[in-house]
Amino acid sequence: MNHFFTTLLIGMASLFVIVPVSAAESNTGTLTGIIQDAVSQAPIDYVHVVLFKDGNTVPLKSVSSSENGAFRFDNLQAGNYRLEASLLGYQALKQTCTVKTGQPTDLGTLPLQPDAKQLTAAEVRGIRSAMRMDIDKRVFSVDQNIASAGASASDVLKDIPSVDVDQEGAVSLRNSSNVTIWINGKPAGLNSDNQAQVLEQMPAESIDKIEVVTNPSSKFSAEGTAGIINIVLKKDRKAGYYGSVRAGVSHPFGYDYGANLMYSSSKIDAYTTLGRRRHSNQGTGNSRRETYSSNPLTLLTDTSTLLSDTEQDFNMGGLFFRGGVDYHLNDKHTLSLSGFAMTGERGFDSQIDYDYRQPDGSSLRIVDRTSGSLGNHTNLEVTLDYQWEIEEDHRFQTNLSFGKRAMNDNSDFAQTETRGDGTPDAPTFQRQTGDGGHTDWEFQADYTNQLNERFRLEAGLKSDWTVRGSGNDIFNTAIPTVGQWPDYSSQFDYDEKIHAAYATFTGKGWGGFGYQLGLRGEYSDIAFHSATMPSGDQLDKHKYYADLFPSVFLSYTLKDGFDVQLNYSRRINRPRGRSLNPFTDISDSTNIRFGNPNLAPEYANAFEINLIRVLENHTLSASAYHRLSSSVIQDIRYLNQGILYQTPANVTTSTSSGLELVAKDRLSKWLETTSTVNLYHTRLNGFTYRGSDYKGSEGFSWNARVNGTLLLSRSLTGQISGFYNAPRIMAQGRMNSNFRVDAGLRQSFMDRSLLIALNARNLLNSFNFSSSSYGPGFYQESHNQFFGRTLQLTVTWNFGNMKPKQKKPNGENGNREDGIDSGLEGGMDGGMGGSF
């Protein structure tokens, strides 16, 4: 099936490419403008701009203004139109205009007047919509989320529709963990080994916005079968200088403080962020495992039981720094140097009590296992960018990135055991040490050319080179002597090179039709070496493989404010890090994990249909999606001599289908809500592992999230959000439902120079993870709560010039943006509201 799609799409791409673009002449027009605060003259983003045909009360198209206040409607038939722009805290703006065939119409600057009955001009700057909803992606403004004050990037992701973060910090999108996390449009060295630590340490105040793309085009890396989440860090450009300082405290014990400083002139844009976070929390858990074995005397099945109770304390802290300089050589050439660095440490203490029960219910033995671990990590990322604006909508840009990361961890375990008759055994001690690091080099070059009003061509090259290494030692003693050889040792070295080339061709047809055809080729060269002692086992593997990743995007603008898009892409999930490393993790002596060096990539074919319906005070979006995955990587659990082992394996194929509904509603002048419902059906086909047959599983599930923003007074804003996750299936069992409620208040003083925010996360202390799992010879139920209720108080002081620097109408300012932009805007219908 994959070969069929590849052949078909290459043929389609070839057909369109050979069409002489000069033969196509535009018979439609465009409409552009910039929304600006009438008092401060500052551009306003996230303004809801609606277009009507003259004399019609049903909206034709809708967009949200960009960061520089700009909006654009494409593919408009000649005629008279009425435009309406609205935002909480401002009076609605209405204006008529005329579009002519084949000509652009620029409305210039459109001023929005602050609504004196609601708020002053200075106060409304912080209450714009928290989400910009386009037909092909979602953009979330972090500073509009009051609950993000004093929080981390991981906390922010928990508040985004269709995104979930589990108790170990792993991120999933639409119920799939195979999602790629980027920082400023690049992988930035994030992987399964360090993702949780980096996201937990990154201050939310350093983040400008988060972009969620569920089906990226061929322009972007094919990594991540579920899509891409791009974290865009702040990079304000304001004439003169601007900055802020903040400090906060939280309960359970925690604190954070930091500062931002930006400077901008005609030649130089400079920015820096420095932050420090430390927080702590407690967790509890319990489980019940039943083990089944045949009794040769009675020919019946005996059931033995293992009960466990867990208590955990953890703390984490670190320092985060980001800085950069953009130097505008002239109007067409810009050179940029940027980077970020972080250092962090974490501590983790736990106590697990095991109670082994015999088939008759009597106690066989009781085991107490305590552990304490200390670890630290460092991350460094430096990027050099160059952009050449050849002419409007015709550019070349390139960047070179270097990243280096290191981490280490030391864990001590002590275990005491008491037999059923009360006789104690001698205690045992273990120490597990680990260290690792990796180095990344990335080079990328992109070319974009708006050939004419209808057609756009994009092409590029990219190369990644990653070298990783990790070592782990286990000593069967509490305090190893100097020079003592470990009882178990593992070394894992990994070398990965991925080279890619892509091309996309975007066009506008007649009658509201648009398309984009793309093809990406990736060549992977992967080698790794594993060695364990004292067994002396060694493993060397070297893999080469080449893949083609096509994408097709078709769009059509219907009448009465309907936009529809159909898209397809092929994706890949490459196993890395601890998924491949055969090292055995003994932190829980009854649940042991290890990697699988024989893992192969997982592939997916993803299909989506997206629709947007625009009404005057409401925007409704529906996305139907279907994903076919092969060589699916799943964590497999099996029982061996009373110990439950867990390891990843390519075991099955799966299908996932769903419907995501999003509604943005302006219910009154003081209340705006965003509601999301995701309904999905997942099927995992049956498989055989280690000679045992595992049944397939399938089921329907759903989750919902509601966020409300309230203007409580002239300077007081409130937010409340709720999240519910229904029961859902996993490879060998079921995850039970959970829910969470967050709330926050933000008060401004002194013309918004001083902000005080109070928020509560997991307000009802209800968020937990419980599941049931099964396999040959066992059934287990578990319940865990790793994050309890958290209260946070944050104070922020803003200083300097508050007026943003004016940008060019097309949104360019001579330097590369860090958001995801595939070039669809301007090449496809403007009613989509932006880029993909």
ZAMARGU-4260 file (C-alpha; in steps of 0.2 Angstrom, whole numbers, plus 5000, padded with zeros to 4 digits):
<rodrens>
0) 5000/5000/5000 | 5014/5012/5004 | 5023/5009/4987 | 5006/5013/4979 | 5004/5029/4988
5) 5022/5034/4984 | 5020/5030/4966 | 5004/5039/4964 | 5009/5055/4973 | 5026/5056/4963
10) 5016/5055/4948 | 5004/5069/4953 | 5018/5080/4958 | 5027/5078/4942 | 5010/5082/4933
15) 5009/5098/4942 | 5027/5103/4940 | 5028/5102/4922 | 5013/5113/4920 | 5020/5130/4914
20) 5016/5142/4928 | 5016/5157/4917 | 5001/5151/4908 | 4990/5153/4924 | 4984/5171/4927
25) 4975/5176/4943 | 4957/5181/4941 | 4955/5184/4960 | 4961/5198/4972 | 4968/5199/4989
30) 4963/5209/5004 | 4976/5214/5018 | 4978/5226/5033 | 4985/5228/5050 | 4975/5229/5066
35) 4982/5242/5078 | 4978/5249/5096 | 4970/5266/5093 | 4978/5273/5108 | 4995/5265/5110
40) 4997/5262/5091 | 5004/5245/5095 | 4999/5231/5083 | 4987/5218/5091 | 4988/5200/5087
45) 4974/5186/5089 | 4961/5199/5083 | 4946/5189/5076 | 4944/5196/5058 | 4928/5191/5049
50) 4924/5195/5030 | 4906/5196/5023 | 4900/5198/5006 | 4891/5215/5005 | 4873/5213/5010
55) 4876/5196/5017 | 4874/5192/5036 | 4883/5175/5034 | 4902/5176/5036 | 4912/5171/5021
60) 4930/5169/5029 | 4939/5172/5045 | 4957/5174/5051 | 4966/5179/5066 | 4979/5193/5065
65) 4997/5188/5067 | 5010/5195/5079 | 5012/5211/5069 | 4993/5214/5068 | 4993/5209/5050
70) 4979/5199/5042 | 4976/5193/5024 | 4962/5186/5013 | 4966/5177/4997 | 4957/5171/4982
75) 4943/5184/4983 | 4931/5187/4969 | 4929/5205/4963 | 4915/5214/4972 | 4911/5224/4988
80) 4914/5217/5005 | 4911/5221/5024 | 4925/5217/5036 | 4922/5216/5055 | 4936/5214/5068
85) 4933/5211/5087 | 4943/5207/5103 | 4939/5206/5121 | 4941/5224/5129 | 4939/5233/5112
90) 4924/5240/5102 | 4920/5231/5087 | 4927/5238/5070 | 4917/5238/5054 | 4923/5243/5037
95) 4917/5241/5019 | 4930/5238/5005 | 4930/5234/4987 | 4941/5220/4979 | 4946/5221/4961
100) 4951/5207/4949 | 4969/5203/4949 | 4974/5217/4961 | 4979/5217/4979 | 4968/5228/4991
105) 4977/5235/5006 | 4967/5243/5019 | 4982/5250/5028 | 4981/5252/5047 | 4964/5249/5055
110) 4963/5256/5073 | 4953/5247/5087 | 4946/5258/5100 | 4947/5252/5118 | 4930/5249/5126
115) 4929/5262/5140 | 4915/5252/5148 | 4927/5237/5150 | 4945/5241/5152 | 4958/5255/5148
120) 4969/5253/5133 | 4984/5248/5144 | 4974/5234/5152 | 4967/5225/5137 | 4984/5221/5130
125) 4985/5205/5141 | 4968/5197/5138 | 4968/5193/5119 | 4962/5176/5114 | 4973/5161/5121
130) 4972/5151/5105 | 4973/5155/5086 | 4963/5141/5077 | 4968/5138/5059 | 4962/5124/5048
135) 4979/5115/5048 | 4986/5119/5065 | 4983/5127/5083 | 4993/5141/5090 | 4992/5144/5109
140) 4998/5160/5117 | 5006/5155/5133 | 5006/5172/5142 | 4987/5172/5141 | 4986/5157/5151
145) 4986/5163/5169 | 4989/5146/5176 | 5006/5146/5167 | 5013/5159/5179 | 5028/5151/5189
150) 5025/5135/5179 | 5036/5125/5168 | 5034/5120/5149 | 5028/5103/5155 | 5014/5111/5165
155) 5009/5122/5150 | 5008/5107/5138 | 4995/5099/5150 | 4983/5113/5147 | 4983/5111/5128
160) 4969/5102/5119 | 4973/5084/5113 | 4990/5085/5122 | 4993/5074/5137 | 5008/5072/5149
165) 5009/5057/5160 | 5016/5054/5177 | 5034/5051/5170 | 5033/5067/5159 | 5031/5058/5143
170) 5021/5069/5130 | 5007/5062/5119 | 4996/5070/5106 | 4979/5062/5101 | 4983/5047/5112
175) 4999/5044/5104 | 5016/5045/5112 | 5025/5046/5095 | 5025/5065/5094 | 5040/5076/5090
180) 5044/5090/5102 | 5054/5105/5095 | 5061/5121/5102 | 5061/5136/5090 | 5057/5125/5075
185) 5072/5112/5079 | 5073/5096/5088 | 5086/5104/5100 | 5092/5088/5106 | 5076/5082/5115
190) 5073/5064/5116 | 5065/5051/5127 | 5080/5051/5139 | 5080/5070/5143 | 5063/5076/5137
195) 5054/5076/5154 | 5069/5085/5163 | 5071/5098/5150 | 5052/5102/5149 | 5050/5102/5168
200) 5065/5114/5170 | 5060/5127/5156 | 5051/5142/5164 | 5034/5145/5156 | 5038/5164/5156
205) 5051/5160/5143 | 5039/5153/5131 | 5029/5165/5118 | 5018/5152/5110 | 5016/5133/5107
210) 5011/5127/5089 | 5003/5110/5087 | 5003/5102/5070 | 4995/5085/5069 | 4999/5081/5050
215) 5015/5091/5044 | 5019/5092/5026 | 5035/5086/5018 | 5044/5102/5022 | 5046/5096/5039
220) 5055/5081/5047 | 5045/5065/5045 | 5049/5061/5063 | 5034/5058/5074 | 5019/5048/5068
225) 5007/5059/5078 | 5014/5076/5073 | 5024/5090/5079 | 5023/5101/5095 | 5034/5117/5092
230) 5038/5127/5108 | 5042/5145/5102 | 5053/5155/5115 | 5050/5174/5117 | 5059/5186/5106
235) 5049/5202/5107 | 5055/5216/5096 | 5050/5233/5103 | 5058/5250/5098 | 5071/5254/5111
240) 5071/5242/5126 | 5059/5232/5136 | 5061/5220/5150 | 5053/5212/5166 | 5058/5203/5182
245) 5048/5191/5191 | 5048/5180/5207 | 5036/5167/5214 | 5033/5155/5228 | 5023/5138/5227
250) 5016/5125/5239 | 5022/5112/5241 | 5039/5120/5244 | 5045/5129/5228 | 5051/5145/5221
255) 5056/5153/5204 | 5063/5170/5199 | 5070/5177/5183 | 5071/5191/5171 | 5069/5196/5152
260) 5078/5210/5143 | 5075/5215/5125 | 5083/5229/5115 | 5079/5234/5097 | 5085/5246/5084
265) 5086/5248/5065 | 5102/5237/5065 | 5101/5226/5080 | 5088/5215/5089 | 5095/5208/5106
270) 5086/5198/5119 | 5090/5188/5134 | 5081/5177/5147 | 5087/5171/5164 | 5077/5160/5176
275) 5079/5149/5191 | 5066/5136/5196 | 5065/5124/5211 | 5050/5114/5216 | 5045/5098/5226
280) 5031/5086/5227 | 5025/5070/5234 | 5018/5054/5226 | 5009/5038/5232 | 5005/5022/5223
285) 4999/5005/5226 | 4996/4989/5215 | 4989/4972/5216 | 4997/4958/5205 | 4989/4940/5204
290) 5000/4927/5197 | 4992/4911/5191 | 5001/4894/5191 | 4995/4876/5188 | 4995/4864/5203
295) 5001/4847/5198 | 4992/4839/5213 | 4975/4846/5211 | 4976/4850/5192 | 4969/4867/5197
300) 4976/4885/5195 | 4984/4892/5210 | 4983/4911/5213 | 4997/4920/5222 | 4996/4939/5226
305) 5009/4953/5227 | 5003/4969/5235 | 5014/4984/5235 | 5012/5002/5242 | 5024/5016/5237
310) 5028/5033/5244 | 5039/5045/5235 | 5047/5062/5237 | 5055/5072/5223 | 5063/5089/5220
315) 5070/5097/5205 | 5078/5113/5201 | 5089/5122/5189 | 5095/5137/5179 | 5089/5142/5162
320) 5097/5155/5150 | 5093/5160/5133 | 5100/5174/5123 | 5102/5180/5105 | 5107/5194/5093
325) 5100/5198/5076 | 5111/5210/5065 | 5102/5217/5050 | 5116/5220/5037 | 5103/5229/5026
330) 5085/5227/5021 | 5089/5210/5013 | 5102/5202/5023 | 5101/5197/5042 | 5113/5187/5052
335) 5107/5179/5069 | 5116/5171/5083 | 5106/5163/5097 | 5106/5149/5110 | 5100/5143/5126
340) 5108/5133/5141 | 5102/5125/5156 | 5109/5116/5171 | 5098/5106/5183 | 5098/5094/5197
345) 5085/5082/5204 | 5083/5071/5219 | 5071/5056/5221 | 5067/5046/5237 | 5055/5032/5238
350) 5049/5018/5249 | 5040/5002/5242 | 5033/4989/5253 | 5029/4972/5246 | 5018/4959/5253
355) 5019/4942/5245 | 5003/4931/5248 | 5001/4913/5246 | 4986/4905/5237 | 4977/4903/5254
360) 4980/4921/5258 | 4993/4919/5271 | 5009/4930/5271 | 5024/4922/5262 | 5036/4936/5265
365) 5037/4955/5267 | 5050/4966/5258 | 5054/4984/5261 | 5064/4993/5248 | 5070/5010/5250
370) 5080/5020/5237 | 5087/5038/5235 | 5094/5045/5219 | 5103/5061/5214 | 5106/5067/5197
375) 5111/5082/5187 | 5111/5087/5168 | 5117/5101/5157 | 5111/5107/5140 | 5118/5119/5127
380) 5111/5124/5110 | 5119/5137/5099 | 5112/5142/5082 | 5119/5153/5068 | 5106/5159/5055
385) 5107/5168/5039 | 5092/5175/5029 | 5092/5183/5012 | 5076/5192/5007 | 5079/5192/4988
390) 5062/5201/4986 | 5045/5200/4993 | 5040/5181/4995 | 5056/5176/4988 | 5070/5171/5001
395) 5084/5159/5005 | 5088/5155/5023 | 5101/5143/5031 | 5106/5139/5049 | 5119/5129/5058
400) 5116/5122/5075 | 5127/5114/5088 | 5120/5105/5104 | 5129/5097/5118 | 5121/5088/5133
405) 5128/5078/5148 | 5119/5069/5163 | 5123/5058/5177 | 5113/5049/5190 | 5117/5039/5206
410) 5105/5028/5215 | 5106/5018/5231 | 5095/5004/5236 | 5092/4995/5252 | 5081/4980/5254
415) 5075/4971/5270 | 5065/4955/5270 | 5055/4946/5283 | 5048/4928/5280 | 5030/4923/5284
420) 5035/4916/5301 | 5043/4932/5306 | 5061/4927/5303 | 5071/4942/5296 | 5084/4939/5282
425) 5100/4949/5281 | 5098/4966/5272 | 5105/4969/5255 | 5112/4984/5247 | 5115/4990/5229
430) 5121/5006/5220 | 5117/5010/5202 | 5127/5024/5194 | 5125/5031/5176 | 5131/5044/5165
435) 5129/5049/5147 | 5129/5063/5135 | 5127/5067/5117 | 5132/5080/5104 | 5122/5086/5089
440) 5126/5095/5073 | 5112/5101/5062 | 5113/5110/5045 | 5098/5116/5035 | 5095/5127/5020
445) 5078/5132/5013 | 5072/5141/4998 | 5055/5149/4995 | 5049/5157/4979 | 5032/5164/4976
450) 5032/5162/4957 | 5017/5172/4954 | 5000/5175/4962 | 4995/5157/4961 | 5010/5146/4963
455) 5024/5144/4976 | 5039/5133/4976 | 5049/5128/4991 | 5064/5116/4992 | 5077/5112/5005
460) 5091/5101/5012 | 5095/5096/5029 | 5108/5085/5038 | 5108/5079/5056 | 5123/5070/5065
465) 5120/5064/5083 | 5133/5055/5094 | 5127/5048/5110 | 5135/5038/5124 | 5129/5031/5141
470) 5136/5020/5154 | 5129/5011/5169 | 5136/5001/5183 | 5128/4991/5197 | 5137/4987/5214
475) 5130/4974/5226 | 5136/4984/5241 | 5131/5001/5249 | 5148/5010/5247 | 5159/5003/5234
480) 5178/5005/5238 | 5189/5015/5227 | 5194/5005/5211 | 5181/4991/5215 | 5174/4983/5199
485) 5155/4983/5197 | 5145/4967/5198 | 5136/4973/5182 | 5141/4985/5169 | 5134/4992/5153
490) 5141/5003/5140 | 5130/5010/5125 | 5137/5020/5111 | 5125/5027/5097 | 5129/5036/5081
495) 5115/5043/5069 | 5116/5052/5053 | 5100/5058/5044 | 5101/5067/5027 | 5085/5074/5019
500) 5079/5084/5004 | 5062/5090/5001 | 5052/5100/4988 | 5034/5107/4989 | 5023/5115/4976
505) 5008/5125/4982 | 4995/5132/4970 | 4978/5140/4970 | 4965/5134/4958 | 4949/5143/4953
510) 4933/5144/4964 | 4942/5143/4981 | 4952/5127/4977 | 4970/5126/4983 | 4983/5112/4984
515) 5000/5108/4990 | 5010/5093/4984 | 5026/5088/4993 | 5039/5074/4993 | 5053/5072/5006
520) 5067/5059/5005 | 5077/5054/5020 | 5093/5043/5021 | 5097/5036/5038 | 5114/5029/5043
525) 5113/5022/5061 | 5126/5012/5071 | 5127/5007/5089 | 5138/4997/5100 | 5133/4988/5117
530) 5144/4979/5129 | 5140/4971/5146 | 5151/4965/5160 | 5155/4952/5168 | 5146/4942/5154
535) 5157/4950/5141 | 5142/4951/5129 | 5145/4963/5115 | 5133/4969/5101 | 5137/4979/5086
540) 5123/4985/5073 | 5124/4996/5058 | 5108/5000/5049 | 5106/5009/5032 | 5089/5014/5025
545) 5081/5026/5013 | 5063/5032/5014 | 5051/5043/5004 | 5038/5053/5013 | 5025/5061/5002
550) 5012/5074/5007 | 4996/5080/4999 | 4985/5095/5005 | 4969/5100/4996 | 4959/5114/5002
555) 4942/5122/4996 | 4933/5137/5002 | 4914/5134/5002 | 4901/5147/5003 | 4894/5154/5020
560) 4910/5153/5029 | 4915/5135/5027 | 4934/5130/5024 | 4938/5112/5021 | 4955/5104/5019
565) 4960/5086/5015 | 4978/5080/5019 | 4989/5065/5019 | 5007/5062/5024 | 5018/5047/5028
570) 5028/5048/5045 | 5041/5038/5054 | 5046/5035/5072 | 5064/5030/5074 | 5068/5021/5091
575) 5082/5029/5101 | 5091/5030/5117 | 5085/5019/5131 | 5073/5010/5120 | 5088/5002/5111
580) 5099/5001/5126 | 5099/4983/5134 | 5103/4990/5151 | 5093/4983/5165 | 5084/4995/5176
585) 5083/4988/5194 | 5075/5003/5203 | 5060/4992/5206 | 5065/4974/5210 | 5048/4967/5205
590) 5046/4977/5189 | 5062/4977/5178 | 5064/4987/5162 | 5077/4985/5148 | 5079/4991/5130
595) 5078/4981/5114 | 5093/4984/5102 | 5083/4975/5088 | 5069/4988/5087 | 5065/4994/5069
600) 5057/5010/5064 | 5038/5012/5065 | 5029/5019/5050 | 5012/5028/5049 | 5001/5034/5035
605) 4990/5048/5041 | 4974/5056/5034 | 4965/5071/5040 | 4949/5081/5035 | 4948/5098/5043
610) 4933/5110/5042 | 4931/5127/5050 | 4914/5136/5051 | 4914/5154/5055 | 4900/5163/5063
615) 4900/5181/5070 | 4905/5177/5088 | 4909/5158/5086 | 4922/5148/5077 | 4919/5130/5075
620) 4932/5117/5069 | 4931/5098/5066 | 4945/5087/5062 | 4942/5069/5057 | 4958/5059/5056
625) 4964/5041/5052 | 4981/5034/5055 | 4987/5017/5049 | 5003/5011/5058 | 5015/4996/5055
630) 5029/4989/5065 | 5021/4997/5080 | 5032/4999/5095 | 5024/4994/5111 | 5030/4990/5129
635) 5028/4971/5132 | 5026/4964/5149 | 5029/4946/5153 | 5031/4936/5169 | 5047/4926/5173
640) 5050/4918/5190 | 5038/4930/5199 | 5046/4946/5191 | 5037/4956/5179 | 5049/4962/5164
645) 5045/4976/5152 | 5053/4979/5136 | 5048/4988/5119 | 5046/4977/5104 | 5039/4979/5086
650) 5024/4968/5088 | 5009/4973/5079 | 5000/4984/5067 | 4987/4997/5073 | 4973/5009/5067
655) 4968/5025/5075 | 4953/5035/5070 | 4945/5050/5078 | 4935/5066/5077 | 4942/5082/5086
660) 4929/5096/5089 | 4935/5113/5094 | 4924/5128/5098 | 4929/5146/5102 | 4914/5156/5108
665) 4913/5174/5113 | 4898/5172/5124 | 4898/5190/5131 | 4909/5206/5132 | 4917/5198/5148
670) 4917/5179/5144 | 4926/5169/5131 | 4928/5150/5131 | 4937/5137/5121 | 4931/5119/5121
675) 4938/5104/5114 | 4931/5086/5113 | 4942/5072/5105 | 4933/5056/5101 | 4944/5041/5095
680) 4944/5023/5092 | 4960/5013/5093 | 4963/4995/5087 | 4979/4985/5091 | 4980/4969/5082
685) 4985/4953/5091 | 5003/4946/5091 | 5015/4933/5097 | 5030/4936/5109 | 5042/4924/5117
690) 5030/4910/5111 | 5015/4917/5119 | 5000/4923/5110 | 4993/4940/5115 | 4975/4945/5110
695) 4972/4961/5100 | 4963/4975/5109 | 4952/4989/5103 | 4941/5002/5111 | 4932/5019/5110
700) 4937/5033/5121 | 4936/5052/5122 | 4943/5067/5132 | 4937/5084/5134 | 4944/5101/5139
705) 4935/5118/5143 | 4944/5134/5146 | 4935/5150/5151 | 4943/5168/5152 | 4933/5181/5162
710) 4935/5199/5163 | 4930/5202/5182 | 4934/5220/5183 | 4945/5234/5174 | 4961/5226/5180
715) 4956/5208/5186 | 4956/5193/5174 | 4951/5176/5179 | 4953/5159/5171 | 4946/5141/5175
720) 4949/5125/5165 | 4944/5107/5166 | 4950/5092/5158 | 4943/5074/5158 | 4951/5058/5150
725) 4939/5043/5148 | 4945/5025/5150 | 4956/5020/5136 | 4965/5004/5130 | 4983/5000/5129
730) 4993/4985/5122 | 4990/4974/5137 | 4976/4982/5147 | 4967/4997/5150 | 4970/5015/5157
735) 4956/5021/5169 | 4949/5039/5168 | 4956/5054/5176 | 4951/5073/5177 | 4959/5089/5183
740) 4953/5107/5187 | 4965/5122/5186 | 4961/5140/5191 | 4969/5157/5191 | 4968/5175/5194
745) 4978/5190/5188 | 4978/5207/5194 | 4987/5222/5186 | 4992/5238/5194 | 5001/5254/5188
750) 4996/5253/5170 | 5001/5235/5169 | 5018/5238/5175 | 5015/5227/5190 | 5006/5210/5188
755) 5001/5198/5202 | 4995/5181/5198 | 4988/5167/5209 | 4985/5150/5202 | 4980/5133/5207
760) 4984/5117/5197 | 4975/5101/5201 | 4964/5111/5212 | 4953/5096/5218 | 4969/5085/5220
765) 4960/5073/5208 | 4973/5069/5195 | 4980/5052/5196 | 4984/5037/5185 | 4976/5020/5187
770) 4977/5005/5175 | 4975/4986/5173 | 4986/4975/5163 | 4987/4957/5159 | 4998/4944/5151
775) 5002/4925/5151 | 5001/4920/5169 | 4997/4937/5178 | 4984/4951/5180 | 4989/4968/5188
780) 4980/4983/5194 | 4989/4999/5199 | 4985/5016/5205 | 4998/5031/5206 | 4997/5049/5210
785) 5013/5058/5207 | 5008/5076/5207 | 4996/5083/5220 | 4988/5100/5222 | 5000/5115/5218
790) 4997/5133/5223 | 5008/5147/5215 | 5010/5165/5218 | 5020/5176/5205 | 5024/5194/5205
795) 5030/5202/5188 | 5037/5220/5185 | 5037/5226/5168 | 5048/5241/5163 | 5055/5250/5147
800) 5046/5255/5131 | 5030/5246/5129 | 5027/5250/5111 | 5031/5236/5099 | 5042/5240/5084
805) 5032/5242/5068 | 5035/5227/5056 | 5033/5226/5037 | 5015/5222/5031 | 5020/5205/5025
810) 5026/5200/5043 | 5045/5200/5039 | 5057/5210/5048 | 5073/5204/5040 | 5075/5188/5051
815) 5070/5170/5052 | 5055/5167/5063 | 5055/5151/5074 | 5037/5146/5071 | 5031/5133/5060
820) 5027/5140/5042 | 5025/5129/5027 | 5022/5142/5015 | 5003/5139/5013 | 4998/5156/5018
825) 4998/5167/5003 | 4999/5152/4992 | 4982/5144/4997 | 4966/5153/5003 | 4968/5166/5016
830) 4953/5160/5024 | 4963/5147/5032 | 4970/5160/5044 | 4988/5157/5042 | 5002/5145/5039
835) 5004/5126/5042
</rodrens>
